[in-house]
Amino acid sequence: MIVTFTANPSLDRTVALPGPLERGEVQRAVSVSQESGGKGVNVSRALVASGLETIAVLPGAASDPVLAGLLHDGVPFAALPIDEPLRTNVALTEPGGVTTKINEPGPRLSEDQQEALIGLLLERARGASWVVLAGSLPPGFPADFYATVTRRLRAAANGGAPLIAVDSSGGPLVAAVSGISPDGTAQHGTSQDGVSGKPDLLKPNAEELAELAAAAGFATAFTADELEADPESAAAAAAAVVRSGVGAVLATLGSKGAVLVTADGAWLATHPPVAAVSTVGAGDSSLAGYLLAHGQGAAPADCLRQAVAHGAAAASLPGSTVPAVHQTTPDAVTITALRKD
């Protein structure tokens, strides 16, 4: 069982344009689609598409369109009832896959609701192999929320905790690694009883990896473009994050593939070019592919292989459509061992 946790789920609307986005002009869409979304929800959708057992934990009223979409798609979920409607995100896709996203902030949850949401996750995570903490946080959530949830999961399991993956951005992602909130306030990566708040797996993109490496104290500063263009630099940046106490880093580099770094090695995976239709959810599908392969006992390099195959397949599909494993081409992926220092 893989449990996903999405504190800020969304109804994802994708508007396909016939040409480049023209600011200030009226353009007619070619097509419009919508899916229940949010990073964790997308991972669960991709796992269900491949026949894996999963459950998505999220807030939301029973009548909310996000939950109705999950019911329609047959995605198991456990929801904390709230009064406020969940957010709607809009993605504008141009021919060739260029995507512009407009994301709403989401409803504000009280401290009691935040605690109830954590309690629901702790209940559903019993016996899980992985817990995926994914996406942005709603307004009012503390920056170190994911680190706190990670510690709570491990403390509640008393040594039998699931593996924990984090896929977020900005302050919540940096806090999961460095224990530093966006305002510079120090948090604690490990609680007084010695329980670590650092995840077993991080899934950043190139921009997030650059930010993470700086937070982990890596001496060289890189831009996202530099990391995408130079996989060895990406591996070195990811290695700095691993040295800080994170189990592994799966860094997706867009059309350049992905890099996986663990304490034991570093690898680059590339896929032949695909005709990109929409990049929405491609990173989430990559994480789902990694988890699928890991659950089958695959070696790290082969987990990376399936991650890139899933991401490439997702980019070739419209909107936020997620691929099933039979739609992916892992045999087309090339794996190259890299230096990580």
N, C-alpha and C positions, 0 to 999 in steps of 0.2 A: 504493500500500500504506500502510495506517495500522496502526502497531504500538502496542498498549496494554501497559502495564506495571503489574501489580498485585502489590505485595510482600506484601500481607496479604489474599488472597482468602478467600472464605467460601461456605458453603452457606447460602443465604438462605431461611428458612422464614417464610411469611406466614400468620398465623392471623386469619381474618375473624370478628369478633364480631357478634352480632345487635343489639347496642346499645352504649351507652357503657361503657368499661372501668370496672369496679367493684373498687376495691382491697380485698383481703382477702376477696373473695367467690369462689364457684365459678361459672364461666360456661362454657357449652358453645359451641364454635365452630360457625360456619355452614359453613366450609370451611377447608382447609389446603392450601397449595401450597408447592413448593420449587423453587429455581433455583440454578444455579451463579452466584455473584455476587462482589461487590467492584467498586468503581467502574470500573476499567479493563476488567474482564470484561464488565460491563454495557454499556460503550461498544462493545466488540467484538460483543456479541450484537445490539445495535441496528444496527450496520453490516452484519452478516451478513443481518439481516432485510430490509435494503434492497438486498442484492446487491453490497455493496462488498467489496473485498479487504482483509482484516485478519488479524492474528495476535495472540493474547494471550500475553504472556510472564508467567510466574508460577512460584512454587515449588509442589511437591506430589508425593506418591507416585503412581505409576501407578494404584494401586488406590483412590485417594482419591475419595469421592463427587463432589467438585467437578470433577475431571478427567473422571470418568465422565459427568457431566452435560454437559460441553462436547462430548464425543464424541457423545453422544446428540443434541445440538442442532446438530451440524455446525459448531461454532465452532473454527477452526484455533487450535492453541496450541503453545507450546514451554515445557516445564516443567523446572525444576531439581529432581531427585529429592531428597526429604528424608524422614526417618524419622517425624517427628511428624505427626499428623493436622491438617488445616486446620480453622479455626474454623467454628462454626455461629452465625449471627445470626438473631434472631427479631424479627419485626415484628408488632405487634398492630394491626389496622385496625378502626376503628369506622365505622358508616354515615356518609357524608359525607366520608370520606377522612382523618379524624383518625388519625394513626399514632403509635404508641409503639414505639421500637426498643430492643432489648437486644443489644448487640454484644459478643462475646467478644474477648479481647485478641489471640489468635492465637499460633502457635508461635514460640519464640525461635530465631533463626538465628544461627550463629556468624559471626565476622568473615570466615572463609574462605568460608562459604556466601553471605554478603552479596556478597563479591567475585565469586564464581562466578555469582551472579544478575546482577550488572552485566555480566559478560563475556557471558552469554547474550543479554542485551538488545543489547549492542554488535554482536554477530554478526547478530542478526535485524533490526536497524535499518538495515543497509546498504541504501541505495536507497529508504528509506521517505520518504513525503511529510510525514508527521506521526508523532511519538511522543507518546503520552499517558501521563504519570506520574500515577497516580491512587490515591486512597484513603489510609487510615491506614497507619502503619508498624508492623511487629511489634515486640514488646518487644526492647529492646537496640539498635535502630537509632538512629544519630545524627540529631538534629533537622534537620541540613542535608543529609540524604541526597539529596533531590531536586535541590538545587543542585549537589551533587557529581556526580550522574548527568548533569545537564544539561551541565556542563563536560566531562565525559568523552565524551559523545556528540559535542559540537562539536569537541573536540580530535581524536578518532578520525577524524572525517569530513574534516578538513583543509580546511575552507572549504565543504564540500558537505553540511553537516549538515541533517537534517530540521528542520522547524518543531516546536517543543516546547510542549505544553500541560500545565499542572499543575492538578489538581483534588484538593485535600486540605483539611485543617482543622487548627486549633491550631498547635502549634509547627512542624511541617513546612511548612505553608503560609506562615506568617510568615517563617520562615527563607529560603524561596524568594524573598521580596521584600526583606527587610531585612538578611539575614545575621545575625540575632540569634536565638540559641537560647532556649528557654523559661526557662533559668536566668540569662539575661542575658549569656552568654558571647558575645563578638563572633566571628563567622565572617567569611569573605571572599566577597563577591559575585562577585569576579573574581580568577582565579588570577594567579600571577606572570607567566605568559606572555600575559596579557590576554584570556583566554577567559572570557566572562560565564557566570555560573550562573543568570541570570534568564530566565524563560521567555518565549516569544513570545505566549502566551495563558494567562490565569488564569481559572478558572471558579468563583468563590465564590458562596455564597448571601448573603443580607442580613447574617446574623450574622457570617459570615467576612469580608465586605466591611468591616464596622465595625472589626473587629480589624486588617485589613490597612491601612486608612486611617490608623489610629493608628500602626502600625509604620512607615508611609511618611512620617510627620511631618505629616499633615494637621492643621491647627490646630483644627478643630471636631470635637468628639466626638459621634457619633451612636449611637443604639441600633438594633438590627435593625428594630424596629417603625417607627422614624422613617424609615429608609431605604426600607422597603417602602411607606410612606404618601406619600413625597415623592421621585419619580423624579429630580428635578433635584438633590436632595441626594445621591442614590445616584450620579448621574453625576459630581458634583463629587468625591465620595470615590474613585470609580474613577479619575478623572483624576489624583488625587494618586499613586495606585499606578502609573499609566502614566508619570508624570513621574519616578518613581524608577528607571525603566529597563526596566519590563515592556512588552512589545509592545502588548498589548491586554487588556482586562478584559471578560469576559462575566459579568455579575452576574445570577443568577436571583433573582426577588423573589416566588416563590410564585404565588399567584393574580393578583398585580399585573403579571405579565409578566416582562420582563427588560430590562436596560440593557447596551448595548455601548459601550465607550469605546476609541478608538484615538488616536494622535497627531493624526489629521486630523478627528475629529468624535465626536459622541455621539448615540445614538439610543435611544428607548424602543420596545419592541414589546409590544402587548397582544393577548390573544385573548379572544373572547367566553367567558363562563363555561361550564364543562363540569361534568357530574355526576361529581364526584371519587369514585373507588372506592378508589384507593391511590396515595399519593405516593411510594412506594418506587421508587427508580431514575428518577424524573422528571428530576432534574437531570442524570443520566448520559445520558438520552435527549436532553436539550437539547444537551449537548455533541456527541453523535453527529450531531444535525441540523445544527449549525454546521459540523462537519467535512465532512459530506456536501455542503453547499452550497459551501463553500470549494473543495472538490475539483472542483466544476463551474465554477469561475471566477466565482462570484457576488460582487457588491459587498458590502462589510461589512454594510449595512443588510439585504440579502437573506439573508446568512448568519444574522443575528439573527432574521429572519422565520422561517426554517426551524427554528432552535433553539427558538423559542417554540411553533411548531406541533408539534414533536416532544414537547416537555415536556407540553403540554396533552393530546396523545393518550395519553401514558404514564399521566397521572393518571386518565384515564378507563378504564384497563384494570386487571384484578385483579392482586393480588400485585406481583411485580417483572417482570411481562410488559412487553416492549419493543415499540414499534410499528414497523411497516414504513412506508416513506415514503408508500405509497398510502393508509395509514390517517390521514395527517395532513392538515390543512387550512390551508396557508400563505396562501391567498387570504383567509382570515378574519382574518388578523393585521393590525393597524393599526400603522404605523410613524410615529413622531413624532421630529423632530430636536430635540435638547436642547442647552442650553448646558452646557459641562463645567467652567466656572470660576466 
